Amino acid sequence: MEQKALFFRVGVAILGGFAGLLALLVWIGSDTFRRGGILMETYFGETVQGLEVGAQVKFRGVTVGSVRQISVAAAEYPQSVRETLATDPALRLVVVRFELSRERVAETDARGFRQMVDAGLRVRMASQGITGIVYLEVDFVDAARFPEFLPPWEPRTPYIPSVPSTLTQIQTAAERLIARLDEVDFGGLVLHLDALARALTETVASGEGYRLLVEAGDAVAALRTTTERVAPAIETTMREASAAATALRALMEGREMRAIVSNTAAATAELRTALARLPAMTASIEQAAQRIDALVANADRDVGPALHDLRVTADNLREITEQMRRYPSQFLFGQPPPGGPAPAGAAR
């Protein structure tokens, strides 16, 4: 009995161990079994060394998914193109499929991702700190600088284009620089520089360059002499200018200038007051002019007949004066002048 009980306990322990191992496997793979995210893919034309299945997918530092599959385009889409791996660069691409968590992305349908791709959404590989762990980084870039790559096959899942990693861009720029440096003829450049140095040496030692140096030395000497001769006059002028500036400052700060400023301010105030009264004065002058116009019109109407009578009277007085001048005795004695009757004007 005791032996049977021992066997029973051993069997129960073994079954419990298997059950615990199975539960551990289920717990570890629960994320895979319960997976309900958005499966997407991208293509890389560079090495994916360091990128492993299960690597994180981040958007500006926030984990939004993980890598699910890494393969070669020639194996994933063997019937999509008629070229071979040696002739078609597209078949050399690496296909990376990753899953995005629905709870951590703003768009969940293909149309929304299409709009974001048009706006510049791209995928690149990045390394995490000094550990060198490679992960996928999803972010927006300049769509004009990194245009979308259109594969010659129909992707099985929604597709997000990729851009080269920062390290790859640096390597590409370095390779281009080295290629350009290889095209430079350093031997010919050194020969040209040596010939240029010799020509400069000969020009400076003799010839046009030597003459220019001599003339430059003479010009510097003449300039020094002129400066020494003009320096006293310049110093005197500067002292006079300083004295004039001091006198002008004293004048501006003196009592007379303050009085002038005060009088100017008072005159300005009076002028402002006069200008304020100017509209009223202008209106009064206009009213007086209107009255004068009315008086002139009335005077023309009333004085016209009087002027006519006055003109007739003046004519009569002129005739009487002429008669008095010619015949004064007529007006004194009333007798007619000798030799004839008195003129008609005398009777009047």
Sequence and secondary structure as in RCSB ss.txt:
>XXXX:A:sequence
MEQKALFFRVGVAILGGFAGLLALLVWIGSDTFRRGGILMETYFGETVQGLEVGAQVKFRGVTVGSVRQISVAAA
EYPQSVRETLATDPALRLVVVRFELSRERVAETDARGFRQMVDAGLRVRMASQGITGIVYLEVDFVDAARFPEFL
PPWEPRTPYIPSVPSTLTQIQTAAERLIARLDEVDFGGLVLHLDALARALTETVASGEGYRLLVEAGDAVAALRT
TTERVAPAIETTMREASAAATALRALMEGREMRAIVSNTAAATAELRTALARLPAMTASIEQAAQRIDALVANAD
RDVGPALHDLRVTADNLREITEQMRRYPSQFLFGQPPPGGPAPAGAAR
>XXXX:A:secstr
 HHHHHHHHHHHHHHHHHHHHHHHHHHHTHHHHT  SEEEEEEESS  TT  TT EEEETTEEEEEEEEEEEHHH
HSTTS SS TTT GGGG EEEEEEE GGG S  SHHHHHHHHHTTEEEEEEEETTTTEEEEEEEE  TTTS    
 SS  SS B  B   HHHHHHHHHHHHHHHHHHS HHHHHHHHHHHHHHHHHHHHSSHHHHHHHHHHHHHHHHHH
HHHHHHHHHHHHHHHHHHHHHHHHHHHHSHHHHHHHHHHHHHHHHHHHHHHHHHHHHHHHHHHHHHHHHHHHHHH
HHHHHHHHHHHHHHHHHHHHHHHHHH HHHHHH    TTS   HHHH 
